[in-house]
Structure formats: structure tokens, C-alpha cells
Amino acid sequence: MGIILRCLSVWLIVSAGVFSLSARELNATVKVRSDAVHGSNKQLFTSLEEALNSFINGRRWSDLSGESNETIHCNFTLLVTEAVSDRSFRGELYVQARRSAGSTSRETPMLNIRDQQIEFNYAAYQPLSFDSHFVQDNLTATVAFYVYLVLGLTADADVLMGGTRFFRAMEQIAVAAEPYGWRGWEREKSSRSRTVMAATFNDGSAEDFRKMWYRYHSGIDLLSANAADGRENENMVSAVSLIASLQEEQPGSVLIPLFGDAKLEELTLLLSNGSTVEKRQAYQTLRKIYPTRGTLLDTLREN
């Protein structure tokens, strides 16, 4: 009964009629790679790729009714690593997404994530369907989860806290998927699972991160519009400070790798144009947070 009530409450929030922002829909490149699975029916995976493409690009994922209809360019790559049976598989899902920066053709990354906890059932030529109120299939639930994550992060970049309804949709999916016991939906925080990610964006602990995300992209838009006035660099420095605070207070937060995987390369490039003091401080801070990214961060070091 508790799960049912929670699902209902989340659905009410998602459906609360707050659709006033500009519409953004997906233009996704979808690939299924099955080279690691020898002897399997390759036509099945061709069929799966076509079904996923229709599933992602053939749906309208939001009911926004604004004046703009900007497109989010993204990639969904399903790497099939194991055939458990003729119709049961395991693998990894890679999702990358980009947002237009200001009114220019330049793009800024929104998401770059690798999910290694994918398991699903599929039969050749099987169409994919999804009902967020009645989740029955792990593959479509997982893909829909990441579609909403892309939409939420993009909406947060456009408007302060603008992605809330999409993060609520993620939580609705996580709540519905958890009882099945599928991998990747565990509730333990140490797992950094989809359920944990959804909870993080909805329990208030991500509020400062989301505000930083908006300021960061406001700075990106200023740069792209050739209207740099100093604020854009302040936003980049503030992003470093926020991630450092998050690392100190919540070292296991899913937001730290989420930000680093998507934005660290861009952030480092932008900060490399800053003052000597800013670069030194950013290098020292980021090196502690992302110790395996030393080669990238070396661009901030002073010779």
C-alpha cells in the first residue's frame, strides 16, 4: 500500500500542470552493438535497434507548450555483452546529450553516462511500449529514465529549477521498477543506482547543485553570445567550489561523477583562460575530486 500511495503522489506532482517552459524534444542517434555476443541472431539486434529508435524518437516525452521547439541532440548506445538465453540479455547503456549554447550553433554537453547494470528481455520484431504508471519492462523503464534525466538537466540549464517535473518522472519510474529486483534499481546509496540518482534529484540534496548548473549554463550562453562581461568566469569558478563542497559533505554523491563525466573537459578548457590564481586553485581542487583525470586537468597547471 505504501508503494502504491507513493507512486500516486509522484504521479500527481508530475501531472500538476506546470508545463509553461519552451518545448525541447529529442533527436537521438540510437545504436545496438552486439559483437560480444557470438552465435546470436543478429537480426534480433537489428530489430531491437529499430525498435529503440522508434521508442525514443517517436514519442513526445513532454507536454510542454512554449513558443520554442528546440532539439536536444543525444546518443543512446546499447552494448550487449551477454546472452543469458535466446531472449534474455545483459549489457551496458551509454547516453550522451548536448544542448545548444545560447542562439549559436555551439553545443555544450548535458550528460555523458555509462550504465553497466542493464538486463532485459527481447524477441525479434517486438515493439517497445512504455507506461510510466505501470512499468513491466526493464529496458523501456531504463531508457525512459535516462530520457527524463536528459530533459531534466536541459530544463535546469534553461530555467532555474526548471527540470523538477522530469526528475519527478524519474522517481516515479524508479519506485515502480524497484519491486521487480532488476539490477540497477537498488536503494542503497553506495550503489549509485538509478533509484539513488532519482532520489538525489528529488529529496532536496541536489538543490545547490541544480542552482549551480543553471548559473554555469547562463555563463556558457554569455560566452556563446560574445557578450562576456566577467560573470561567465565567475560561474565556472563557482561550479568548482560547489563540487568541492559536495565532495566534502557527500563524498559518495552521484552528482560528482555525473558532473565530472559531462562537464570536466569543458570546464577545464574554460578555466584555462582565467587568471593564474584561478587556474591554480581550480587545478588543486579538481585534482583531489577527480584524481584519475590528471591528464585532462594538467592544462590548468602553470609551467
HELIX and SHEET records of a PDB file:
HELIX    1   1 GLY A    2  VAL A   14  1                                  13    
HELIX    2   2 LYS A   42  ASN A   57  1                                  16    
HELIX    3   3 ASN A  138  ASP A  158  1                                  21    
HELIX    4   4 THR A  164  ALA A  177  1                                  14    
HELIX    5   5 GLU A  178  TYR A  180  5                                   3    
HELIX    6   6 LYS A  189  SER A  191  5                                   3    
HELIX    7   7 ARG A  194  ASN A  202  1                                   9    
HELIX    8   8 GLU A  207  SER A  224  1                                  18    
HELIX    9   9 ARG A  231  GLU A  249  1                                  19    
HELIX   10  10 LEU A  255  LEU A  271  1                                  17    
HELIX   11  11 THR A  276  ILE A  289  1                                  14    
HELIX   12  12 PRO A  291  ARG A  293  5                                   3    
HELIX   13  13 GLY A  294  LEU A  297  1                                   4    
HELIX   14  14 ASP A  298  LEU A  300  5                                   3    
SHEET    1   A 4 ALA A  23  ARG A  33  0                                        
SHEET    2   A 4 ASN A  69  ALA A  83  1                                        
SHEET    3   A 4 SER A  88  SER A 100 -1                                        
SHEET    4   A 4 GLU A 107  ASN A 121 -1                                        
END                                                                             
